[in-house]
């Protein structure tokens, strides 16, 4: 066979691979833009009104904080279903502390300590207990929800206005600045840890092929606990921002956050099984997309059940389409 023909065929294959890679990287961004355009049309222009943009900003911050941290957990192959419950627990206990002491700093510490303690427990469990991790987190979420009910007692809602001393109320501008600074700082921290330290590579290796990662001699327990601790930081920050923004927390706080995070990661272009295609940007792009989806469906006047069905269909469709490329690129397990 003519060598020039072989070279042309090789270059052609290389071009196709590069083209496919570009499409794969750009698809989450295209999905976000498409969602905005579609719902802007379907809602008669109500999606991008000033008032709804304010609501979208507040919603996306919470989901993004939890989703960015969750990239590390899902990246190592751990399917965590307790994230929403932990946000709820942190905000409720933080609210109780704020009301009892009148000190917002103490509330912040509690909001951070609770998910961090839970992250250590989950990391140890994932390292040493031979039980499917998602089952453990489902049970953990149920226990946390029950515990929230117990500590609330007859109270269904906590109000910061009932604090022993007045707690500062942040206006929209102040809250926007706080949101942007917290999200931006946390995103940069996670991006740095993932791309400029050995943690990101180890997370990808652990999620891509556990046996191969183990044979490299890396400390599996340390990597898992570290991943859960990074995730815990996002959960704690989200719990605190909910508390100071809404100033009202209860059993239903962050009720849909766990599912939103899972869908957000998929919409952001990351396989929920983790591995080499894990990326920090999936958290923030996916959070924006799922927030637009939720808001658009709500503005259209659909019932909660219908919205959940639509979300499920979108989630399954994205997973189905993405699975075709994942199967050809996953490392052997």
TORKOL-4160 file (C-alpha; in steps of 0.2 Angstrom, whole numbers, padded with zeros to 4 digits, m for minus):
333
<pt num="1" X="0000" Y="0000" Z="0000"/>
<pt num="2" X="0006" Y="0018" Z="m0004"/>
<pt num="3" X="0014" Y="0026" Z="0011"/>
<pt num="4" X="0005" Y="0042" Z="0007"/>
<pt num="5" X="m0012" Y="0034" Z="0008"/>
<pt num="6" X="m0008" Y="0027" Z="0025"/>
<pt num="7" X="m0002" Y="0044" Z="0031"/>
<pt num="8" X="m0018" Y="0052" Z="0024"/>
<pt num="9" X="m0029" Y="0039" Z="0033"/>
<pt num="10" X="m0020" Y="0042" Z="0049"/>
<pt num="11" X="m0022" Y="0061" Z="0048"/>
<pt num="12" X="m0040" Y="0059" Z="0044"/>
<pt num="13" X="m0043" Y="0048" Z="0059"/>
<pt num="14" X="m0033" Y="0060" Z="0070"/>
<pt num="15" X="m0044" Y="0074" Z="0064"/>
<pt num="16" X="m0060" Y="0065" Z="0068"/>
<pt num="17" X="m0054" Y="0061" Z="0085"/>
<pt num="18" X="m0050" Y="0079" Z="0088"/>
<pt num="19" X="m0066" Y="0085" Z="0081"/>
<pt num="20" X="m0075" Y="0073" Z="0092"/>
<pt num="21" X="m0066" Y="0079" Z="0107"/>
<pt num="22" X="m0070" Y="0097" Z="0103"/>
<pt num="23" X="m0088" Y="0093" Z="0102"/>
<pt num="24" X="m0088" Y="0084" Z="0119"/>
<pt num="25" X="m0080" Y="0098" Z="0128"/>
<pt num="26" X="m0091" Y="0111" Z="0120"/>
<pt num="27" X="m0108" Y="0102" Z="0122"/>
<pt num="28" X="m0111" Y="0107" Z="0140"/>
<pt num="29" X="m0109" Y="0125" Z="0136"/>
<pt num="30" X="m0120" Y="0123" Z="0121"/>
<pt num="31" X="m0133" Y="0114" Z="0132"/>
<pt num="32" X="m0133" Y="0129" Z="0144"/>
<pt num="33" X="m0135" Y="0141" Z="0130"/>
<pt num="34" X="m0149" Y="0130" Z="0121"/>
<pt num="35" X="m0158" Y="0129" Z="0138"/>
<pt num="36" X="m0158" Y="0148" Z="0140"/>
<pt num="37" X="m0164" Y="0151" Z="0123"/>
<pt num="38" X="m0178" Y="0138" Z="0123"/>
<pt num="39" X="m0185" Y="0143" Z="0140"/>
<pt num="40" X="m0184" Y="0161" Z="0136"/>
<pt num="41" X="m0196" Y="0157" Z="0121"/>
<pt num="42" X="m0207" Y="0145" Z="0130"/>
<pt num="43" X="m0209" Y="0157" Z="0145"/>
<pt num="44" X="m0213" Y="0172" Z="0134"/>
<pt num="45" X="m0197" Y="0181" Z="0139"/>
<pt num="46" X="m0200" Y="0179" Z="0158"/>
<pt num="47" X="m0184" Y="0169" Z="0161"/>
<pt num="48" X="m0172" Y="0183" Z="0159"/>
<pt num="49" X="m0182" Y="0197" Z="0168"/>
<pt num="50" X="m0173" Y="0206" Z="0181"/>
<pt num="51" X="m0183" Y="0199" Z="0196"/>
<pt num="52" X="m0180" Y="0181" Z="0189"/>
<pt num="53" X="m0162" Y="0184" Z="0186"/>
<pt num="54" X="m0160" Y="0188" Z="0204"/>
<pt num="55" X="m0169" Y="0172" Z="0209"/>
<pt num="56" X="m0158" Y="0162" Z="0197"/>
<pt num="57" X="m0142" Y="0169" Z="0204"/>
<pt num="58" X="m0147" Y="0164" Z="0222"/>
<pt num="59" X="m0152" Y="0147" Z="0216"/>
<pt num="60" X="m0137" Y="0143" Z="0206"/>
<pt num="61" X="m0125" Y="0148" Z="0219"/>
<pt num="62" X="m0131" Y="0135" Z="0231"/>
<pt num="63" X="m0131" Y="0121" Z="0218"/>
<pt num="64" X="m0114" Y="0126" Z="0211"/>
<pt num="65" X="m0106" Y="0126" Z="0228"/>
<pt num="66" X="m0112" Y="0108" Z="0232"/>
<pt num="67" X="m0109" Y="0102" Z="0214"/>
<pt num="68" X="m0091" Y="0109" Z="0213"/>
<pt num="69" X="m0086" Y="0100" Z="0229"/>
<pt num="70" X="m0096" Y="0084" Z="0223"/>
<pt num="71" X="m0085" Y="0083" Z="0208"/>
<pt num="72" X="m0071" Y="0076" Z="0219"/>
<pt num="73" X="m0083" Y="0063" Z="0227"/>
<pt num="74" X="m0091" Y="0057" Z="0211"/>
<pt num="75" X="m0074" Y="0058" Z="0203"/>
<pt num="76" X="m0067" Y="0044" Z="0214"/>
<pt num="77" X="m0082" Y="0033" Z="0209"/>
<pt num="78" X="m0092" Y="0036" Z="0225"/>
<pt num="79" X="m0111" Y="0040" Z="0222"/>
<pt num="80" X="m0116" Y="0052" Z="0236"/>
<pt num="81" X="m0135" Y="0053" Z="0239"/>
<pt num="82" X="m0133" Y="0062" Z="0256"/>
<pt num="83" X="m0128" Y="0080" Z="0250"/>
<pt num="84" X="m0145" Y="0088" Z="0251"/>
<pt num="85" X="m0148" Y="0081" Z="0269"/>
<pt num="86" X="m0131" Y="0088" Z="0275"/>
<pt num="87" X="m0135" Y="0105" Z="0268"/>
<pt num="88" X="m0152" Y="0104" Z="0277"/>
<pt num="89" X="m0144" Y="0098" Z="0294"/>
<pt num="90" X="m0130" Y="0111" Z="0293"/>
<pt num="91" X="m0142" Y="0126" Z="0290"/>
<pt num="92" X="m0154" Y="0120" Z="0303"/>
<pt num="93" X="m0141" Y="0117" Z="0317"/>
<pt num="94" X="m0132" Y="0133" Z="0312"/>
<pt num="95" X="m0149" Y="0142" Z="0313"/>
<pt num="96" X="m0152" Y="0136" Z="0330"/>
<pt num="97" X="m0135" Y="0141" Z="0336"/>
<pt num="98" X="m0137" Y="0159" Z="0328"/>
<pt num="99" X="m0154" Y="0161" Z="0337"/>
<pt num="100" X="m0147" Y="0155" Z="0354"/>
<pt num="101" X="m0131" Y="0165" Z="0353"/>
<pt num="102" X="m0135" Y="0180" Z="0342"/>
<pt num="103" X="m0118" Y="0177" Z="0334"/>
<pt num="104" X="m0117" Y="0173" Z="0315"/>
<pt num="105" X="m0099" Y="0168" Z="0316"/>
<pt num="106" X="m0103" Y="0153" Z="0328"/>
<pt num="107" X="m0117" Y="0148" Z="0316"/>
<pt num="108" X="m0104" Y="0148" Z="0302"/>
<pt num="109" X="m0093" Y="0137" Z="0312"/>
<pt num="110" X="m0107" Y="0125" Z="0315"/>
<pt num="111" X="m0112" Y="0125" Z="0296"/>
<pt num="112" X="m0094" Y="0120" Z="0292"/>
<pt num="113" X="m0090" Y="0108" Z="0306"/>
<pt num="114" X="m0105" Y="0096" Z="0303"/>
<pt num="115" X="m0102" Y="0092" Z="0285"/>
<pt num="116" X="m0083" Y="0091" Z="0288"/>
<pt num="117" X="m0087" Y="0078" Z="0302"/>
<pt num="118" X="m0099" Y="0069" Z="0290"/>
<pt num="119" X="m0086" Y="0069" Z="0276"/>
<pt num="120" X="m0073" Y="0061" Z="0287"/>
<pt num="121" X="m0085" Y="0047" Z="0292"/>
<pt num="122" X="m0090" Y="0044" Z="0274"/>
<pt num="123" X="m0072" Y="0044" Z="0268"/>
<pt num="124" X="m0068" Y="0031" Z="0281"/>
<pt num="125" X="m0083" Y="0020" Z="0277"/>
<pt num="126" X="m0079" Y="0021" Z="0258"/>
<pt num="127" X="m0061" Y="0015" Z="0262"/>
<pt num="128" X="m0064" Y="0001" Z="0274"/>
<pt num="129" X="m0082" Y="m0006" Z="0272"/>
<pt num="130" X="m0086" Y="m0017" Z="0258"/>
<pt num="131" X="m0104" Y="m0011" Z="0255"/>
<pt num="132" X="m0110" Y="m0001" Z="0239"/>
<pt num="133" X="m0107" Y="0017" Z="0245"/>
<pt num="134" X="m0123" Y="0024" Z="0237"/>
<pt num="135" X="m0133" Y="0012" Z="0249"/>
<pt num="136" X="m0124" Y="0019" Z="0264"/>
<pt num="137" X="m0127" Y="0037" Z="0259"/>
<pt num="138" X="m0146" Y="0034" Z="0255"/>
<pt num="139" X="m0147" Y="0027" Z="0273"/>
<pt num="140" X="m0136" Y="0041" Z="0280"/>
<pt num="141" X="m0148" Y="0054" Z="0271"/>
<pt num="142" X="m0163" Y="0046" Z="0279"/>
<pt num="143" X="m0155" Y="0046" Z="0296"/>
<pt num="144" X="m0150" Y="0064" Z="0294"/>
<pt num="145" X="m0168" Y="0069" Z="0289"/>
<pt num="146" X="m0175" Y="0060" Z="0304"/>
<pt num="147" X="m0162" Y="0068" Z="0316"/>
<pt num="148" X="m0167" Y="0085" Z="0309"/>
<pt num="149" X="m0185" Y="0082" Z="0313"/>
<pt num="150" X="m0180" Y="0076" Z="0331"/>
<pt num="151" X="m0170" Y="0092" Z="0335"/>
<pt num="152" X="m0184" Y="0103" Z="0327"/>
<pt num="153" X="m0197" Y="0095" Z="0338"/>
<pt num="154" X="m0213" Y="0104" Z="0337"/>
<pt num="155" X="m0205" Y="0118" Z="0327"/>
<pt num="156" X="m0206" Y="0116" Z="0308"/>
<pt num="157" X="m0197" Y="0132" Z="0304"/>
<pt num="158" X="m0183" Y="0142" Z="0312"/>
<pt num="159" X="m0182" Y="0161" Z="0310"/>
<pt num="160" X="m0166" Y="0172" Z="0313"/>
<pt num="161" X="m0178" Y="0186" Z="0318"/>
<pt num="162" X="m0180" Y="0176" Z="0334"/>
<pt num="163" X="m0161" Y="0177" Z="0339"/>
<pt num="164" X="m0157" Y="0184" Z="0356"/>
<pt num="165" X="m0148" Y="0198" Z="0348"/>
<pt num="166" X="m0152" Y="0205" Z="0331"/>
<pt num="167" X="m0143" Y="0197" Z="0317"/>
<pt num="168" X="m0138" Y="0208" Z="0302"/>
<pt num="169" X="m0149" Y="0207" Z="0287"/>
<pt num="170" X="m0140" Y="0208" Z="0270"/>
<pt num="171" X="m0148" Y="0217" Z="0256"/>
<pt num="172" X="m0148" Y="0211" Z="0238"/>
<pt num="173" X="m0132" Y="0220" Z="0233"/>
<pt num="174" X="m0123" Y="0214" Z="0248"/>
<pt num="175" X="m0129" Y="0196" Z="0246"/>
<pt num="176" X="m0124" Y="0196" Z="0228"/>
<pt num="177" X="m0106" Y="0202" Z="0233"/>
<pt num="178" X="m0105" Y="0188" Z="0246"/>
<pt num="179" X="m0112" Y="0175" Z="0234"/>
<pt num="180" X="m0100" Y="0179" Z="0220"/>
<pt num="181" X="m0085" Y="0180" Z="0232"/>
<pt num="182" X="m0089" Y="0164" Z="0240"/>
<pt num="183" X="m0092" Y="0154" Z="0224"/>
<pt num="184" X="m0077" Y="0162" Z="0215"/>
<pt num="185" X="m0065" Y="0158" Z="0230"/>
<pt num="186" X="m0071" Y="0140" Z="0232"/>
<pt num="187" X="m0071" Y="0137" Z="0213"/>
<pt num="188" X="m0053" Y="0144" Z="0212"/>
<pt num="189" X="m0048" Y="0133" Z="0226"/>
<pt num="190" X="m0055" Y="0117" Z="0219"/>
<pt num="191" X="m0048" Y="0121" Z="0202"/>
<pt num="192" X="m0031" Y="0124" Z="0209"/>
<pt num="193" X="m0031" Y="0108" Z="0219"/>
<pt num="194" X="m0038" Y="0098" Z="0205"/>
<pt num="195" X="m0027" Y="0104" Z="0191"/>
<pt num="196" X="m0011" Y="0110" Z="0199"/>
<pt num="197" X="m0008" Y="0097" Z="0213"/>
<pt num="198" X="m0007" Y="0078" Z="0212"/>
<pt num="199" X="m0025" Y="0077" Z="0220"/>
<pt num="200" X="m0034" Y="0079" Z="0203"/>
<pt num="201" X="m0024" Y="0065" Z="0194"/>
<pt num="202" X="m0026" Y="0053" Z="0209"/>
<pt num="203" X="m0045" Y="0056" Z="0209"/>
<pt num="204" X="m0046" Y="0052" Z="0190"/>
<pt num="205" X="m0035" Y="0037" Z="0192"/>
<pt num="206" X="m0046" Y="0030" Z="0207"/>
<pt num="207" X="m0062" Y="0033" Z="0198"/>
<pt num="208" X="m0056" Y="0026" Z="0182"/>
<pt num="209" X="m0048" Y="0010" Z="0188"/>
<pt num="210" X="m0047" Y="0006" Z="0206"/>
<pt num="211" X="m0036" Y="m0009" Z="0205"/>
<pt num="212" X="m0023" Y="0000" Z="0194"/>
<pt num="213" X="m0023" Y="0015" Z="0206"/>
<pt num="214" X="m0021" Y="0003" Z="0221"/>
<pt num="215" X="m0006" Y="m0005" Z="0212"/>
<pt num="216" X="0003" Y="0012" Z="0210"/>
<pt num="217" X="0005" Y="0013" Z="0229"/>
<pt num="218" X="m0006" Y="0028" Z="0232"/>
<pt num="219" X="m0014" Y="0030" Z="0249"/>
<pt num="220" X="m0032" Y="0026" Z="0244"/>
<pt num="221" X="m0039" Y="0031" Z="0261"/>
<pt num="222" X="m0031" Y="0048" Z="0261"/>
<pt num="223" X="m0037" Y="0052" Z="0244"/>
<pt num="224" X="m0055" Y="0047" Z="0248"/>
<pt num="225" X="m0055" Y="0056" Z="0264"/>
<pt num="226" X="m0048" Y="0072" Z="0256"/>
<pt num="227" X="m0061" Y="0071" Z="0242"/>
<pt num="228" X="m0075" Y="0070" Z="0255"/>
<pt num="229" X="m0067" Y="0085" Z="0264"/>
<pt num="230" X="m0067" Y="0096" Z="0249"/>
<pt num="231" X="m0085" Y="0091" Z="0246"/>
<pt num="232" X="m0089" Y="0095" Z="0264"/>
<pt num="233" X="m0082" Y="0113" Z="0262"/>
<pt num="234" X="m0095" Y="0116" Z="0248"/>
<pt num="235" X="m0109" Y="0109" Z="0258"/>
<pt num="236" X="m0105" Y="0119" Z="0273"/>
<pt num="237" X="m0103" Y="0136" Z="0263"/>
<pt num="238" X="m0120" Y="0132" Z="0254"/>
<pt num="239" X="m0129" Y="0129" Z="0271"/>
<pt num="240" X="m0122" Y="0145" Z="0278"/>
<pt num="241" X="m0127" Y="0155" Z="0263"/>
<pt num="242" X="m0145" Y="0148" Z="0263"/>
<pt num="243" X="m0146" Y="0153" Z="0282"/>
<pt num="244" X="m0141" Y="0171" Z="0280"/>
<pt num="245" X="m0150" Y="0174" Z="0263"/>
<pt num="246" X="m0167" Y="0166" Z="0267"/>
<pt num="247" X="m0166" Y="0168" Z="0286"/>
<pt num="248" X="m0178" Y="0154" Z="0288"/>
<pt num="249" X="m0174" Y="0136" Z="0288"/>
<pt num="250" X="m0183" Y="0120" Z="0292"/>
<pt num="251" X="m0185" Y="0102" Z="0287"/>
<pt num="252" X="m0188" Y="0106" Z="0269"/>
<pt num="253" X="m0172" Y="0116" Z="0267"/>
<pt num="254" X="m0162" Y="0111" Z="0252"/>
<pt num="255" X="m0174" Y="0097" Z="0249"/>
<pt num="256" X="m0170" Y="0095" Z="0230"/>
<pt num="257" X="m0151" Y="0100" Z="0231"/>
<pt num="258" X="m0145" Y="0082" Z="0231"/>
<pt num="259" X="m0154" Y="0077" Z="0215"/>
<pt num="260" X="m0150" Y="0094" Z="0207"/>
<pt num="261" X="m0131" Y="0091" Z="0210"/>
<pt num="262" X="m0132" Y="0074" Z="0202"/>
<pt num="263" X="m0141" Y="0080" Z="0187"/>
<pt num="264" X="m0130" Y="0095" Z="0186"/>
<pt num="265" X="m0114" Y="0085" Z="0185"/>
<pt num="266" X="m0121" Y="0075" Z="0171"/>
<pt num="267" X="m0127" Y="0090" Z="0162"/>
<pt num="268" X="m0110" Y="0098" Z="0165"/>
<pt num="269" X="m0102" Y="0084" Z="0154"/>
<pt num="270" X="m0095" Y="0073" Z="0168"/>
<pt num="271" X="m0099" Y="0054" Z="0170"/>
<pt num="272" X="m0106" Y="0051" Z="0187"/>
<pt num="273" X="m0095" Y="0036" Z="0188"/>
<pt num="274" X="m0080" Y="0047" Z="0189"/>
<pt num="275" X="m0064" Y="0043" Z="0180"/>
<pt num="276" X="m0053" Y="0052" Z="0168"/>
<pt num="277" X="m0067" Y="0064" Z="0161"/>
<pt num="278" X="m0069" Y="0071" Z="0178"/>
<pt num="279" X="m0068" Y="0090" Z="0178"/>
<pt num="280" X="m0072" Y="0105" Z="0190"/>
<pt num="281" X="m0081" Y="0115" Z="0176"/>
<pt num="282" X="m0094" Y="0102" Z="0176"/>
<pt num="283" X="m0100" Y="0108" Z="0193"/>
<pt num="284" X="m0103" Y="0126" Z="0189"/>
<pt num="285" X="m0109" Y="0124" Z="0171"/>
<pt num="286" X="m0121" Y="0110" Z="0176"/>
<pt num="287" X="m0128" Y="0120" Z="0191"/>
<pt num="288" X="m0132" Y="0134" Z="0179"/>
<pt num="289" X="m0141" Y="0122" Z="0167"/>
<pt num="290" X="m0151" Y="0113" Z="0180"/>
<pt num="291" X="m0156" Y="0130" Z="0188"/>
<pt num="292" X="m0162" Y="0137" Z="0171"/>
<pt num="293" X="m0171" Y="0121" Z="0168"/>
<pt num="294" X="m0180" Y="0121" Z="0185"/>
<pt num="295" X="m0184" Y="0140" Z="0184"/>
<pt num="296" X="m0191" Y="0138" Z="0166"/>
<pt num="297" X="m0202" Y="0124" Z="0170"/>
<pt num="298" X="m0209" Y="0132" Z="0186"/>
<pt num="299" X="m0212" Y="0149" Z="0176"/>
<pt num="300" X="m0222" Y="0138" Z="0164"/>
<pt num="301" X="m0234" Y="0134" Z="0178"/>
<pt num="302" X="m0230" Y="0115" Z="0178"/>
<pt num="303" X="m0234" Y="0105" Z="0194"/>
<pt num="304" X="m0220" Y="0099" Z="0205"/>
<pt num="305" X="m0223" Y="0081" Z="0199"/>
<pt num="306" X="m0222" Y="0086" Z="0181"/>
<pt num="307" X="m0206" Y="0096" Z="0184"/>
<pt num="308" X="m0198" Y="0080" Z="0192"/>
<pt num="309" X="m0203" Y="0070" Z="0177"/>
<pt num="310" X="m0196" Y="0082" Z="0165"/>
<pt num="311" X="m0180" Y="0083" Z="0175"/>
<pt num="312" X="m0179" Y="0064" Z="0175"/>
<pt num="313" X="m0181" Y="0063" Z="0156"/>
<pt num="314" X="m0168" Y="0075" Z="0153"/>
<pt num="315" X="m0156" Y="0066" Z="0165"/>
<pt num="316" X="m0159" Y="0049" Z="0157"/>
<pt num="317" X="m0157" Y="0057" Z="0139"/>
<pt num="318" X="m0140" Y="0065" Z="0144"/>
<pt num="319" X="m0134" Y="0049" Z="0152"/>
<pt num="320" X="m0139" Y="0038" Z="0137"/>
<pt num="321" X="m0131" Y="0049" Z="0124"/>
<pt num="322" X="m0115" Y="0052" Z="0135"/>
<pt num="323" X="m0113" Y="0033" Z="0138"/>
<pt num="324" X="m0109" Y="0029" Z="0120"/>
<pt num="325" X="m0093" Y="0039" Z="0121"/>
<pt num="326" X="m0089" Y="0034" Z="0139"/>
<pt num="327" X="m0089" Y="0015" Z="0135"/>
<pt num="328" X="m0076" Y="0017" Z="0122"/>
<pt num="329" X="m0065" Y="0028" Z="0133"/>
<pt num="330" X="m0066" Y="0020" Z="0150"/>
<pt num="331" X="m0051" Y="0011" Z="0157"/>
<pt num="332" X="m0054" Y="m0008" Z="0160"/>
<pt num="333" X="m0060" Y="m0012" Z="0178"/>
